[in-house]
Amino acid sequence: DRAQHGAFCAEAADFEEEVPEAYVGSADHVADLRRLATSAPASIRSDVDRLARHFEEDVSPDEPDSQLIENFSGDVIAAIDLVTTFIDDHCES
């Protein structure tokens, strides 16, 4: 599975690192999510796109509360769960 989804898994590995609050919702964060979407398998591409839109439109490094998952909408949490599950199932060695 990892071989089939290698490019996506390699990109996704970067998201396992702890990041500073200033990164969350920044233009760099959104660009990284958009790059991840380009390598995402079709089955989760729309979910990764949804996450990129969320972090672009609704999250700001200047508003720490906007970065808290408990403040995310249900569809964003569902997208996070689907993408995380895909990574756990297909990218972990």
PDB file of N, CA, C and O in Angstrom:
ATOM      1  N   ASP A   1       0.818  -1.202   0.000  1.00  0.00           N
ATOM      2  CA  ASP A   1       0.000   0.000   0.000  1.00  0.00           C
ATOM      3  C   ASP A   1       0.857   1.260   0.000  1.00  0.00           C
ATOM      4  O   ASP A   1       0.582   2.212  -0.730  1.00  0.00           O
ATOM      5  N   ARG A   2       1.903   1.252   0.832  1.00  0.00           N
ATOM      6  CA  ARG A   2       2.770   2.433   0.913  1.00  0.00           C
ATOM      7  C   ARG A   2       3.410   2.723  -0.440  1.00  0.00           C
ATOM      8  O   ARG A   2       3.555   3.884  -0.823  1.00  0.00           O
ATOM      9  N   ALA A   3       3.795   1.668  -1.170  1.00  0.00           N
ATOM     10  CA  ALA A   3       4.405   1.867  -2.482  1.00  0.00           C
ATOM     11  C   ALA A   3       3.413   2.498  -3.456  1.00  0.00           C
ATOM     12  O   ALA A   3       3.780   3.363  -4.251  1.00  0.00           O
ATOM     13  N   GLN A   4       2.170   2.066  -3.391  1.00  0.00           N
ATOM     14  CA  GLN A   4       1.134   2.595  -4.277  1.00  0.00           C
ATOM     15  C   GLN A   4       0.856   4.070  -3.994  1.00  0.00           C
ATOM     16  O   GLN A   4       0.546   4.833  -4.909  1.00  0.00           O
ATOM     17  N   HIS A   5       0.966   4.464  -2.747  1.00  0.00           N
ATOM     18  CA  HIS A   5       0.645   5.836  -2.336  1.00  0.00           C
ATOM     19  C   HIS A   5       1.895   6.575  -1.860  1.00  0.00           C
ATOM     20  O   HIS A   5       1.813   7.460  -1.008  1.00  0.00           O
ATOM     21  N   GLY A   6       3.051   6.207  -2.413  1.00  0.00           N
ATOM     22  CA  GLY A   6       4.329   6.723  -1.931  1.00  0.00           C
ATOM     23  C   GLY A   6       4.454   8.227  -1.880  1.00  0.00           C
ATOM     24  O   GLY A   6       4.892   8.778  -0.869  1.00  0.00           O
ATOM     25  N   ALA A   7       4.077   8.903  -2.954  1.00  0.00           N
ATOM     26  CA  ALA A   7       4.216  10.372  -2.984  1.00  0.00           C
ATOM     27  C   ALA A   7       3.345  11.014  -1.907  1.00  0.00           C
ATOM     28  O   ALA A   7       3.781  11.920  -1.197  1.00  0.00           O
ATOM     29  N   PHE A   8       2.120  10.536  -1.797  1.00  0.00           N
ATOM     30  CA  PHE A   8       1.224  11.073  -0.773  1.00  0.00           C
ATOM     31  C   PHE A   8       1.778  10.780   0.621  1.00  0.00           C
ATOM     32  O   PHE A   8       1.820  11.666   1.475  1.00  0.00           O
ATOM     33  N   CYS A   9       2.197   9.546   0.846  1.00  0.00           N
ATOM     34  CA  CYS A   9       2.698   9.173   2.168  1.00  0.00           C
ATOM     35  C   CYS A   9       3.933   9.983   2.542  1.00  0.00           C
ATOM     36  O   CYS A   9       4.094  10.371   3.699  1.00  0.00           O
ATOM     37  N   ALA A  10       4.802  10.238   1.574  1.00  0.00           N
ATOM     38  CA  ALA A  10       5.993  11.051   1.844  1.00  0.00           C
ATOM     39  C   ALA A  10       5.598  12.469   2.248  1.00  0.00           C
ATOM     40  O   ALA A  10       6.153  13.030   3.193  1.00  0.00           O
ATOM     41  N   GLU A  11       4.639  13.042   1.529  1.00  0.00           N
ATOM     42  CA  GLU A  11       4.148  14.394   1.867  1.00  0.00           C
ATOM     43  C   GLU A  11       3.452  14.382   3.226  1.00  0.00           C
ATOM     44  O   GLU A  11       3.640  15.292   4.034  1.00  0.00           O
ATOM     45  N   ALA A  12       2.654  13.354   3.472  1.00  0.00           N
ATOM     46  CA  ALA A  12       1.887  13.278   4.720  1.00  0.00           C
ATOM     47  C   ALA A  12       2.801  13.154   5.929  1.00  0.00           C
ATOM     48  O   ALA A  12       2.462  13.624   7.015  1.00  0.00           O
ATOM     49  N   ALA A  13       3.956  12.525   5.750  1.00  0.00           N
ATOM     50  CA  ALA A  13       4.892  12.363   6.868  1.00  0.00           C
ATOM     51  C   ALA A  13       5.317  13.717   7.440  1.00  0.00           C
ATOM     52  O   ALA A  13       5.578  13.835   8.637  1.00  0.00           O
ATOM     53  N   ASP A  14       5.386  14.734   6.584  1.00  0.00           N
ATOM     54  CA  ASP A  14       5.752  16.073   7.056  1.00  0.00           C
ATOM     55  C   ASP A  14       4.739  16.629   8.052  1.00  0.00           C
ATOM     56  O   ASP A  14       5.079  17.474   8.879  1.00  0.00           O
ATOM     57  N   PHE A  15       3.500  16.157   7.974  1.00  0.00           N
ATOM     58  CA  PHE A  15       2.453  16.674   8.851  1.00  0.00           C
ATOM     59  C   PHE A  15       2.449  16.015  10.223  1.00  0.00           C
ATOM     60  O   PHE A  15       1.653  16.384  11.086  1.00  0.00           O
ATOM     61  N   GLU A  16       3.332  15.042  10.430  1.00  0.00           N
ATOM     62  CA  GLU A  16       3.425  14.385  11.729  1.00  0.00           C
ATOM     63  C   GLU A  16       4.281  15.176  12.707  1.00  0.00           C
ATOM     64  O   GLU A  16       4.261  14.918  13.910  1.00  0.00           O
ATOM     65  N   GLU A  17       5.021  16.124  12.193  1.00  0.00           N
ATOM     66  CA  GLU A  17       5.915  16.929  13.032  1.00  0.00           C
ATOM     67  C   GLU A  17       5.116  17.985  13.802  1.00  0.00           C
ATOM     68  O   GLU A  17       4.115  18.508  13.312  1.00  0.00           O
ATOM     69  N   GLU A  18       5.578  18.282  15.004  1.00  0.00           N
ATOM     70  CA  GLU A  18       4.995  19.381  15.784  1.00  0.00           C
ATOM     71  C   GLU A  18       5.376  20.688  15.102  1.00  0.00           C
ATOM     72  O   GLU A  18       6.512  20.858  14.659  1.00  0.00           O
ATOM     73  N   VAL A  19       4.428  21.602  15.022  1.00  0.00           N
ATOM     74  CA  VAL A  19       4.680  22.887  14.360  1.00  0.00           C
ATOM     75  C   VAL A  19       4.368  24.028  15.309  1.00  0.00           C
ATOM     76  O   VAL A  19       3.554  23.873  16.219  1.00  0.00           O
ATOM     77  N   PRO A  20       5.005  25.171  15.109  1.00  0.00           N
ATOM     78  CA  PRO A  20       4.697  26.326  15.965  1.00  0.00           C
ATOM     79  C   PRO A  20       3.308  26.878  15.655  1.00  0.00           C
ATOM     80  O   PRO A  20       2.805  26.718  14.543  1.00  0.00           O
ATOM     81  N   GLU A  21       2.701  27.519  16.627  1.00  0.00           N
ATOM     82  CA  GLU A  21       1.373  28.111  16.432  1.00  0.00           C
ATOM     83  C   GLU A  21       1.361  29.090  15.269  1.00  0.00           C
ATOM     84  O   GLU A  21       0.349  29.220  14.580  1.00  0.00           O
ATOM     85  N   ALA A  22       2.468  29.778  15.043  1.00  0.00           N
ATOM     86  CA  ALA A  22       2.532  30.771  13.967  1.00  0.00           C
ATOM     87  C   ALA A  22       2.375  30.130  12.592  1.00  0.00           C
ATOM     88  O   ALA A  22       2.031  30.816  11.629  1.00  0.00           O
ATOM     89  N   TYR A  23       2.622  28.827  12.486  1.00  0.00           N
ATOM     90  CA  TYR A  23       2.492  28.118  11.213  1.00  0.00           C
ATOM     91  C   TYR A  23       1.036  27.736  10.921  1.00  0.00           C
ATOM     92  O   TYR A  23       0.608  27.740   9.767  1.00  0.00           O
ATOM     93  N   VAL A  24       0.286  27.408  11.966  1.00  0.00           N
ATOM     94  CA  VAL A  24      -1.080  26.888  11.801  1.00  0.00           C
ATOM     95  C   VAL A  24      -1.996  27.977  11.242  1.00  0.00           C
ATOM     96  O   VAL A  24      -2.248  28.993  11.890  1.00  0.00           O
ATOM     97  N   GLY A  25      -2.483  27.742  10.034  1.00  0.00           N
ATOM     98  CA  GLY A  25      -3.342  28.712   9.366  1.00  0.00           C
ATOM     99  C   GLY A  25      -2.584  29.740   8.540  1.00  0.00           C
ATOM    100  O   GLY A  25      -3.190  30.619   7.927  1.00  0.00           O
ATOM    101  N   SER A  26      -1.260  29.632   8.523  1.00  0.00           N
ATOM    102  CA  SER A  26      -0.454  30.579   7.750  1.00  0.00           C
ATOM    103  C   SER A  26      -0.522  30.242   6.264  1.00  0.00           C
ATOM    104  O   SER A  26      -1.010  29.178   5.881  1.00  0.00           O
ATOM    105  N   ALA A  27      -0.032  31.150   5.438  1.00  0.00           N
ATOM    106  CA  ALA A  27       0.016  30.902   3.993  1.00  0.00           C
ATOM    107  C   ALA A  27       0.872  29.674   3.690  1.00  0.00           C
ATOM    108  O   ALA A  27       0.548  28.911   2.780  1.00  0.00           O
ATOM    109  N   ASP A  28       1.956  29.472   4.436  1.00  0.00           N
ATOM    110  CA  ASP A  28       2.801  28.288   4.236  1.00  0.00           C
ATOM    111  C   ASP A  28       2.042  27.009   4.560  1.00  0.00           C
ATOM    112  O   ASP A  28       2.163  26.015   3.845  1.00  0.00           O
ATOM    113  N   HIS A  29       1.264  27.031   5.626  1.00  0.00           N
ATOM    114  CA  HIS A  29       0.471  25.860   6.023  1.00  0.00           C
ATOM    115  C   HIS A  29      -0.543  25.514   4.930  1.00  0.00           C
ATOM    116  O   HIS A  29      -0.687  24.352   4.550  1.00  0.00           O
ATOM    117  N   VAL A  30      -1.229  26.514   4.439  1.00  0.00           N
ATOM    118  CA  VAL A  30      -2.219  26.293   3.385  1.00  0.00           C
ATOM    119  C   VAL A  30      -1.536  25.769   2.123  1.00  0.00           C
ATOM    120  O   VAL A  30      -2.055  24.861   1.475  1.00  0.00           O
ATOM    121  N   ALA A  31      -0.388  26.327   1.770  1.00  0.00           N
ATOM    122  CA  ALA A  31       0.349  25.859   0.589  1.00  0.00           C
ATOM    123  C   ALA A  31       0.775  24.402   0.759  1.00  0.00           C
ATOM    124  O   ALA A  31       0.721  23.623  -0.192  1.00  0.00           O
ATOM    125  N   ASP A  32       1.198  24.034   1.966  1.00  0.00           N
ATOM    126  CA  ASP A  32       1.591  22.649   2.226  1.00  0.00           C
ATOM    127  C   ASP A  32       0.391  21.711   2.086  1.00  0.00           C
ATOM    128  O   ASP A  32       0.519  20.618   1.535  1.00  0.00           O
ATOM    129  N   LEU A  33      -0.769  22.132   2.582  1.00  0.00           N
ATOM    130  CA  LEU A  33      -1.978  21.320   2.440  1.00  0.00           C
ATOM    131  C   LEU A  33      -2.398  21.201   0.978  1.00  0.00           C
ATOM    132  O   LEU A  33      -2.829  20.132   0.543  1.00  0.00           O
ATOM    133  N   ARG A  34      -2.279  22.265   0.232  1.00  0.00           N
ATOM    134  CA  ARG A  34      -2.625  22.212  -1.197  1.00  0.00           C
ATOM    135  C   ARG A  34      -1.670  21.275  -1.949  1.00  0.00           C
ATOM    136  O   ARG A  34      -2.084  20.548  -2.852  1.00  0.00           O
ATOM    137  N   ARG A  35      -0.396  21.303  -1.568  1.00  0.00           N
ATOM    138  CA  ARG A  35       0.573  20.392  -2.182  1.00  0.00           C
ATOM    139  C   ARG A  35       0.223  18.946  -1.815  1.00  0.00           C
ATOM    140  O   ARG A  35       0.318  18.055  -2.660  1.00  0.00           O
ATOM    141  N   LEU A  36      -0.177  18.709  -0.574  1.00  0.00           N
ATOM    142  CA  LEU A  36      -0.597  17.372  -0.147  1.00  0.00           C
ATOM    143  C   LEU A  36      -1.801  16.907  -0.966  1.00  0.00           C
ATOM    144  O   LEU A  36      -1.885  15.737  -1.342  1.00  0.00           O
ATOM    145  N   ALA A  37      -2.718  17.807  -1.238  1.00  0.00           N
ATOM    146  CA  ALA A  37      -3.913  17.454  -2.016  1.00  0.00           C
ATOM    147  C   ALA A  37      -3.553  16.995  -3.424  1.00  0.00           C
ATOM    148  O   ALA A  37      -4.227  16.129  -3.982  1.00  0.00           O
ATOM    149  N   THR A  38      -2.500  17.567  -4.002  1.00  0.00           N
ATOM    150  CA  THR A  38      -2.137  17.180  -5.372  1.00  0.00           C
ATOM    151  C   THR A  38      -1.643  15.742  -5.447  1.00  0.00           C
ATOM    152  O   THR A  38      -1.765  15.104  -6.493  1.00  0.00           O
ATOM    153  N   SER A  39      -1.090  15.222  -4.358  1.00  0.00           N
ATOM    154  CA  SER A  39      -0.620  13.836  -4.347  1.00  0.00           C
ATOM    155  C   SER A  39      -1.602  12.890  -3.662  1.00  0.00           C
ATOM    156  O   SER A  39      -1.368  11.683  -3.611  1.00  0.00           O
ATOM    157  N   ALA A  40      -2.694  13.431  -3.138  1.00  0.00           N
ATOM    158  CA  ALA A  40      -3.664  12.596  -2.416  1.00  0.00           C
ATOM    159  C   ALA A  40      -4.405  11.665  -3.374  1.00  0.00           C
ATOM    160  O   ALA A  40      -4.754  12.059  -4.486  1.00  0.00           O
ATOM    161  N   PRO A  41      -4.642  10.431  -2.938  1.00  0.00           N
ATOM    162  CA  PRO A  41      -5.463   9.528  -3.742  1.00  0.00           C
ATOM    163  C   PRO A  41      -6.863  10.118  -3.923  1.00  0.00           C
ATOM    164  O   PRO A  41      -7.339  10.880  -3.082  1.00  0.00           O
ATOM    165  N   ALA A  42      -7.501   9.763  -5.008  1.00  0.00           N
ATOM    166  CA  ALA A  42      -8.820  10.307  -5.332  1.00  0.00           C
ATOM    167  C   ALA A  42      -9.813  10.114  -4.193  1.00  0.00           C
ATOM    168  O   ALA A  42     -10.689  10.953  -3.987  1.00  0.00           O
ATOM    169  N   SER A  43      -9.687   9.027  -3.457  1.00  0.00           N
ATOM    170  CA  SER A  43     -10.655   8.714  -2.402  1.00  0.00           C
ATOM    171  C   SER A  43     -10.648   9.720  -1.253  1.00  0.00           C
ATOM    172  O   SER A  43     -11.637   9.833  -0.528  1.00  0.00           O
ATOM    173  N   ILE A  44      -9.540  10.456  -1.078  1.00  0.00           N
ATOM    174  CA  ILE A  44      -9.493  11.441   0.015  1.00  0.00           C
ATOM    175  C   ILE A  44      -9.110  12.843  -0.457  1.00  0.00           C
ATOM    176  O   ILE A  44      -8.956  13.747   0.364  1.00  0.00           O
ATOM    177  N   ARG A  45      -8.956  13.034  -1.751  1.00  0.00           N
ATOM    178  CA  ARG A  45      -8.522  14.335  -2.265  1.00  0.00           C
ATOM    179  C   ARG A  45      -9.477  15.454  -1.840  1.00  0.00           C
ATOM    180  O   ARG A  45      -9.027  16.528  -1.440  1.00  0.00           O
ATOM    181  N   SER A  46     -10.771  15.216  -1.922  1.00  0.00           N
ATOM    182  CA  SER A  46     -11.725  16.273  -1.539  1.00  0.00           C
ATOM    183  C   SER A  46     -11.628  16.577  -0.047  1.00  0.00           C
ATOM    184  O   SER A  46     -11.870  17.710   0.368  1.00  0.00           O
ATOM    185  N   ASP A  47     -11.278  15.583   0.758  1.00  0.00           N
ATOM    186  CA  ASP A  47     -11.120  15.822   2.195  1.00  0.00           C
ATOM    187  C   ASP A  47      -9.894  16.687   2.464  1.00  0.00           C
ATOM    188  O   ASP A  47      -9.943  17.590   3.300  1.00  0.00           O
ATOM    189  N   VAL A  48      -8.797  16.419   1.761  1.00  0.00           N
ATOM    190  CA  VAL A  48      -7.597  17.246   1.932  1.00  0.00           C
ATOM    191  C   VAL A  48      -7.873  18.662   1.424  1.00  0.00           C
ATOM    192  O   VAL A  48      -7.435  19.637   2.034  1.00  0.00           O
ATOM    193  N   ASP A  49      -8.595  18.775   0.316  1.00  0.00           N
ATOM    194  CA  ASP A  49      -8.985  20.100  -0.186  1.00  0.00           C
ATOM    195  C   ASP A  49      -9.831  20.834   0.850  1.00  0.00           C
ATOM    196  O   ASP A  49      -9.663  22.037   1.049  1.00  0.00           O
ATOM    197  N   ARG A  50     -10.734  20.120   1.507  1.00  0.00           N
ATOM    198  CA  ARG A  50     -11.592  20.738   2.534  1.00  0.00           C
ATOM    199  C   ARG A  50     -10.732  21.270   3.679  1.00  0.00           C
ATOM    200  O   ARG A  50     -10.987  22.357   4.197  1.00  0.00           O
ATOM    201  N   LEU A  51      -9.723  20.511   4.068  1.00  0.00           N
ATOM    202  CA  LEU A  51      -8.827  20.966   5.139  1.00  0.00           C
ATOM    203  C   LEU A  51      -8.057  22.204   4.717  1.00  0.00           C
ATOM    204  O   LEU A  51      -7.903  23.136   5.507  1.00  0.00           O
ATOM    205  N   ALA A  52      -7.573  22.227   3.489  1.00  0.00           N
ATOM    206  CA  ALA A  52      -6.853  23.406   2.999  1.00  0.00           C
ATOM    207  C   ALA A  52      -7.757  24.639   3.029  1.00  0.00           C
ATOM    208  O   ALA A  52      -7.341  25.711   3.470  1.00  0.00           O
ATOM    209  N   ARG A  53      -8.996  24.478   2.557  1.00  0.00           N
ATOM    210  CA  ARG A  53      -9.947  25.612   2.583  1.00  0.00           C
ATOM    211  C   ARG A  53     -10.199  26.070   4.010  1.00  0.00           C
ATOM    212  O   ARG A  53     -10.224  27.269   4.288  1.00  0.00           O
ATOM    213  N   HIS A  54     -10.387  25.120   4.911  1.00  0.00           N
ATOM    214  CA  HIS A  54     -10.651  25.468   6.311  1.00  0.00           C
ATOM    215  C   HIS A  54      -9.498  26.288   6.890  1.00  0.00           C
ATOM    216  O   HIS A  54      -9.715  27.337   7.496  1.00  0.00           O
ATOM    217  N   PHE A  55      -8.271  25.799   6.698  1.00  0.00           N
ATOM    218  CA  PHE A  55      -7.139  26.514   7.283  1.00  0.00           C
ATOM    219  C   PHE A  55      -6.888  27.851   6.595  1.00  0.00           C
ATOM    220  O   PHE A  55      -6.339  28.768   7.206  1.00  0.00           O
ATOM    221  N   GLU A  56      -7.280  27.967   5.343  1.00  0.00           N
ATOM    222  CA  GLU A  56      -7.140  29.234   4.636  1.00  0.00           C
ATOM    223  C   GLU A  56      -8.198  30.243   5.077  1.00  0.00           C
ATOM    224  O   GLU A  56      -7.894  31.421   5.266  1.00  0.00           O
ATOM    225  N   GLU A  57      -9.427  29.789   5.239  1.00  0.00           N
ATOM    226  CA  GLU A  57     -10.551  30.697   5.485  1.00  0.00           C
ATOM    227  C   GLU A  57     -10.887  30.903   6.961  1.00  0.00           C
ATOM    228  O   GLU A  57     -11.345  31.979   7.346  1.00  0.00           O
ATOM    229  N   ASP A  58     -10.664  29.882   7.788  1.00  0.00           N
ATOM    230  CA  ASP A  58     -11.198  29.925   9.149  1.00  0.00           C
ATOM    231  C   ASP A  58     -10.155  29.892  10.255  1.00  0.00           C
ATOM    232  O   ASP A  58     -10.503  30.021  11.429  1.00  0.00           O
ATOM    233  N   VAL A  59      -8.889  29.722   9.910  1.00  0.00           N
ATOM    234  CA  VAL A  59      -7.844  29.611  10.930  1.00  0.00           C
ATOM    235  C   VAL A  59      -6.814  30.703  10.687  1.00  0.00           C
ATOM    236  O   VAL A  59      -6.444  30.994   9.550  1.00  0.00           O
ATOM    237  N   SER A  60      -6.361  31.301  11.787  1.00  0.00           N
ATOM    238  CA  SER A  60      -5.365  32.360  11.684  1.00  0.00           C
ATOM    239  C   SER A  60      -4.325  32.210  12.782  1.00  0.00           C
ATOM    240  O   SER A  60      -4.670  31.946  13.934  1.00  0.00           O
ATOM    241  N   PRO A  61      -3.055  32.377  12.436  1.00  0.00           N
ATOM    242  CA  PRO A  61      -2.021  32.369  13.476  1.00  0.00           C
ATOM    243  C   PRO A  61      -2.256  33.467  14.515  1.00  0.00           C
ATOM    244  O   PRO A  61      -1.803  33.357  15.654  1.00  0.00           O
ATOM    245  N   ASP A  62      -2.962  34.519  14.118  1.00  0.00           N
ATOM    246  CA  ASP A  62      -3.232  35.632  15.032  1.00  0.00           C
ATOM    247  C   ASP A  62      -4.404  35.370  15.969  1.00  0.00           C
ATOM    248  O   ASP A  62      -4.632  36.138  16.904  1.00  0.00           O
ATOM    249  N   GLU A  63      -5.150  34.291  15.728  1.00  0.00           N
ATOM    250  CA  GLU A  63      -6.299  33.936  16.569  1.00  0.00           C
ATOM    251  C   GLU A  63      -6.131  32.503  17.057  1.00  0.00           C
ATOM    252  O   GLU A  63      -6.640  31.572  16.434  1.00  0.00           O
ATOM    253  N   PRO A  64      -5.418  32.318  18.174  1.00  0.00           N
ATOM    254  CA  PRO A  64      -5.126  30.972  18.660  1.00  0.00           C
ATOM    255  C   PRO A  64      -6.366  30.086  18.848  1.00  0.00           C
ATOM    256  O   PRO A  64      -6.292  28.876  18.632  1.00  0.00           O
ATOM    257  N   ASP A  65      -7.488  30.663  19.241  1.00  0.00           N
ATOM    258  CA  ASP A  65      -8.691  29.845  19.423  1.00  0.00           C
ATOM    259  C   ASP A  65      -9.172  29.234  18.106  1.00  0.00           C
ATOM    260  O   ASP A  65      -9.818  28.186  18.106  1.00  0.00           O
ATOM    261  N   SER A  66      -8.859  29.884  16.990  1.00  0.00           N
ATOM    262  CA  SER A  66      -9.273  29.350  15.692  1.00  0.00           C
ATOM    263  C   SER A  66      -8.481  28.096  15.341  1.00  0.00           C
ATOM    264  O   SER A  66      -8.870  27.348  14.444  1.00  0.00           O
ATOM    265  N   GLN A  67      -7.379  27.861  16.039  1.00  0.00           N
ATOM    266  CA  GLN A  67      -6.519  26.708  15.775  1.00  0.00           C
ATOM    267  C   GLN A  67      -6.933  25.476  16.567  1.00  0.00           C
ATOM    268  O   GLN A  67      -6.398  24.390  16.341  1.00  0.00           O
ATOM    269  N   LEU A  68      -7.863  25.624  17.478  1.00  0.00           N
ATOM    270  CA  LEU A  68      -8.268  24.521  18.347  1.00  0.00           C
ATOM    271  C   LEU A  68      -9.296  23.638  17.662  1.00  0.00           C
ATOM    272  O   LEU A  68     -10.293  24.128  17.132  1.00  0.00           O
ATOM    273  N   ILE A  69      -9.051  22.333  17.675  1.00  0.00           N
ATOM    274  CA  ILE A  69      -9.934  21.403  16.975  1.00  0.00           C
ATOM    275  C   ILE A  69     -11.358  21.456  17.524  1.00  0.00           C
ATOM    276  O   ILE A  69     -12.314  21.213  16.788  1.00  0.00           O
ATOM    277  N   GLU A  70     -11.505  21.769  18.791  1.00  0.00           N
ATOM    278  CA  GLU A  70     -12.867  21.840  19.349  1.00  0.00           C
ATOM    279  C   GLU A  70     -13.678  22.992  18.748  1.00  0.00           C
ATOM    280  O   GLU A  70     -14.897  23.048  18.913  1.00  0.00           O
ATOM    281  N   ASN A  71     -13.005  23.905  18.055  1.00  0.00           N
ATOM    282  CA  ASN A  71     -13.702  25.000  17.379  1.00  0.00           C
ATOM    283  C   ASN A  71     -13.917  24.739  15.890  1.00  0.00           C
ATOM    284  O   ASN A  71     -14.476  25.587  15.193  1.00  0.00           O
ATOM    285  N   PHE A  72     -13.481  23.577  15.390  1.00  0.00           N
ATOM    286  CA  PHE A  72     -13.664  23.231  13.976  1.00  0.00           C
ATOM    287  C   PHE A  72     -15.077  22.698  13.764  1.00  0.00           C
ATOM    288  O   PHE A  72     -15.675  22.125  14.675  1.00  0.00           O
ATOM    289  N   SER A  73     -15.601  22.889  12.565  1.00  0.00           N
ATOM    290  CA  SER A  73     -16.936  22.376  12.241  1.00  0.00           C
ATOM    291  C   SER A  73     -16.886  20.852  12.095  1.00  0.00           C
ATOM    292  O   SER A  73     -15.818  20.260  11.936  1.00  0.00           O
ATOM    293  N   GLY A  74     -18.050  20.246  12.151  1.00  0.00           N
ATOM    294  CA  GLY A  74     -18.154  18.797  12.065  1.00  0.00           C
ATOM    295  C   GLY A  74     -17.595  18.232  10.771  1.00  0.00           C
ATOM    296  O   GLY A  74     -16.979  17.167  10.776  1.00  0.00           O
ATOM    297  N   ASP A  75     -17.804  18.937   9.658  1.00  0.00           N
ATOM    298  CA  ASP A  75     -17.293  18.412   8.389  1.00  0.00           C
ATOM    299  C   ASP A  75     -15.769  18.461   8.324  1.00  0.00           C
ATOM    300  O   ASP A  75     -15.148  17.620   7.674  1.00  0.00           O
ATOM    301  N   VAL A  76     -15.171  19.434   8.987  1.00  0.00           N
ATOM    302  CA  VAL A  76     -13.709  19.514   9.025  1.00  0.00           C
ATOM    303  C   VAL A  76     -13.158  18.392   9.904  1.00  0.00           C
ATOM    304  O   VAL A  76     -12.166  17.755   9.549  1.00  0.00           O
ATOM    305  N   ILE A  77     -13.787  18.152  11.031  1.00  0.00           N
ATOM    306  CA  ILE A  77     -13.351  17.059  11.908  1.00  0.00           C
ATOM    307  C   ILE A  77     -13.496  15.720  11.188  1.00  0.00           C
ATOM    308  O   ILE A  77     -12.633  14.850  11.310  1.00  0.00           O
ATOM    309  N   ALA A  78     -14.589  15.555  10.437  1.00  0.00           N
ATOM    310  CA  ALA A  78     -14.783  14.322   9.668  1.00  0.00           C
ATOM    311  C   ALA A  78     -13.680  14.162   8.618  1.00  0.00           C
ATOM    312  O   ALA A  78     -13.170  13.059   8.417  1.00  0.00           O
ATOM    313  N   ALA A  79     -13.313  15.255   7.953  1.00  0.00           N
ATOM    314  CA  ALA A  79     -12.239  15.208   6.946  1.00  0.00           C
ATOM    315  C   ALA A  79     -10.913  14.841   7.607  1.00  0.00           C
ATOM    316  O   ALA A  79     -10.153  14.038   7.067  1.00  0.00           O
ATOM    317  N   ILE A  80     -10.633  15.420   8.762  1.00  0.00           N
ATOM    318  CA  ILE A  80      -9.406  15.087   9.498  1.00  0.00           C
ATOM    319  C   ILE A  80      -9.392  13.597   9.820  1.00  0.00           C
ATOM    320  O   ILE A  80      -8.380  12.921   9.632  1.00  0.00           O
ATOM    321  N   ASP A  81     -10.527  13.091  10.309  1.00  0.00           N
ATOM    322  CA  ASP A  81     -10.610  11.674  10.664  1.00  0.00           C
ATOM    323  C   ASP A  81     -10.378  10.774   9.453  1.00  0.00           C
ATOM    324  O   ASP A  81      -9.660   9.779   9.552  1.00  0.00           O
ATOM    325  N   LEU A  82     -10.980  11.115   8.310  1.00  0.00           N
ATOM    326  CA  LEU A  82     -10.825  10.296   7.106  1.00  0.00           C
ATOM    327  C   LEU A  82      -9.381  10.298   6.596  1.00  0.00           C
ATOM    328  O   LEU A  82      -8.839   9.256   6.230  1.00  0.00           O
ATOM    329  N   VAL A  83      -8.778  11.470   6.580  1.00  0.00           N
ATOM    330  CA  VAL A  83      -7.399  11.569   6.105  1.00  0.00           C
ATOM    331  C   VAL A  83      -6.455  10.848   7.063  1.00  0.00           C
ATOM    332  O   VAL A  83      -5.560  10.124   6.628  1.00  0.00           O
ATOM    333  N   THR A  84      -6.651  11.043   8.358  1.00  0.00           N
ATOM    334  CA  THR A  84      -5.810  10.384   9.361  1.00  0.00           C
ATOM    335  C   THR A  84      -5.940   8.863   9.275  1.00  0.00           C
ATOM    336  O   THR A  84      -4.941   8.146   9.340  1.00  0.00           O
ATOM    337  N   THR A  85      -7.155   8.380   9.129  1.00  0.00           N
ATOM    338  CA  THR A  85      -7.377   6.944   8.999  1.00  0.00           C
ATOM    339  C   THR A  85      -6.708   6.394   7.749  1.00  0.00           C
ATOM    340  O   THR A  85      -6.100   5.324   7.780  1.00  0.00           O
ATOM    341  N   PHE A  86      -6.823   7.135   6.644  1.00  0.00           N
ATOM    342  CA  PHE A  86      -6.163   6.697   5.407  1.00  0.00           C
ATOM    343  C   PHE A  86      -4.657   6.585   5.632  1.00  0.00           C
ATOM    344  O   PHE A  86      -4.043   5.587   5.255  1.00  0.00           O
ATOM    345  N   ILE A  87      -4.073   7.593   6.238  1.00  0.00           N
ATOM    346  CA  ILE A  87      -2.625   7.584   6.496  1.00  0.00           C
ATOM    347  C   ILE A  87      -2.255   6.407   7.398  1.00  0.00           C
ATOM    348  O   ILE A  87      -1.284   5.701   7.129  1.00  0.00           O
ATOM    349  N   ASP A  88      -3.023   6.195   8.466  1.00  0.00           N
ATOM    350  CA  ASP A  88      -2.753   5.078   9.366  1.00  0.00           C
ATOM    351  C   ASP A  88      -2.837   3.736   8.636  1.00  0.00           C
ATOM    352  O   ASP A  88      -2.021   2.844   8.873  1.00  0.00           O
ATOM    353  N   ASP A  89      -3.814   3.599   7.759  1.00  0.00           N
ATOM    354  CA  ASP A  89      -4.052   2.329   7.054  1.00  0.00           C
ATOM    355  C   ASP A  89      -3.102   2.085   5.892  1.00  0.00           C
ATOM    356  O   ASP A  89      -2.781   0.934   5.596  1.00  0.00           O
ATOM    357  N   HIS A  90      -2.639   3.150   5.222  1.00  0.00           N
ATOM    358  CA  HIS A  90      -1.906   2.977   3.978  1.00  0.00           C
ATOM    359  C   HIS A  90      -0.469   3.489   3.994  1.00  0.00           C
ATOM    360  O   HIS A  90       0.311   3.160   3.101  1.00  0.00           O
ATOM    361  N   CYS A  91      -0.114   4.279   4.982  1.00  0.00           N
ATOM    362  CA  CYS A  91       1.216   4.892   4.963  1.00  0.00           C
ATOM    363  C   CYS A  91       2.132   4.414   6.087  1.00  0.00           C
ATOM    364  O   CYS A  91       3.353   4.535   5.984  1.00  0.00           O
ATOM    365  N   GLU A  92       1.563   3.882   7.137  1.00  0.00           N
ATOM    366  CA  GLU A  92       2.395   3.451   8.245  1.00  0.00           C
ATOM    367  C   GLU A  92       3.125   2.170   7.840  1.00  0.00           C
ATOM    368  O   GLU A  92       2.553   1.283   7.207  1.00  0.00           O
ATOM    369  N   SER A  93       4.388   2.098   8.219  1.00  0.00           N
ATOM    370  CA  SER A  93       5.153   0.907   7.839  1.00  0.00           C
ATOM    371  C   SER A  93       5.075  -0.162   8.901  1.00  0.00           C
ATOM    372  O   SER A  93       5.662  -1.232   8.744  1.00  0.00           O
TER     373      SER A  93
END
